[in-house]
Amino acid sequence: MDGNEYYGLPESLMVNGEEWLIRPDFRNILRIIIAMKDPELDDREKIYVCLDILYEDFRKMDQEDYEAAFNAATWFINCGDESKS
């Protein structure tokens, strides 16, 4: 049994009807949170870093999907609580 099955974490997120594998390990989430608080990064850079860390095949994602992918990422990071997005 791998750690994701044990904790019941999703291993993928839906982005515009397509399933994308993610890296749900808490260390990746901490890296994303650190990047989101980095004053040297602008908002576009923060989103890019978040997507690059979380999605395994991010580099294959169309730019048109970035907004939906970021929304799915924040949903996951916020444990499904949409009021925190």
Phi, psi and omega in degrees: 000127178272167185301325182293319177295320181299316182269355179072021179285143175294149177253359178206163175229149177272130178230112181049045176082002180243137181275129180238129177292143180236168174252091188278003181303138184301331180295325176293321179295320177297320177298321178295315180299319178299315180297321182294337179263000183285114182291345180277348178261137174276175185300320179296319179294320179298316178297315180301313180298315179303310182294320181295321179288315189281315186270125182301319183250035184307321184296344177267354184282138175289143179302330180297341181266355185301316182297313179296322179295320178292320177299317178295321179296315180293325175301313180296311183298325180272016177058035177082002180274100184289346179287345180268353184290000000 
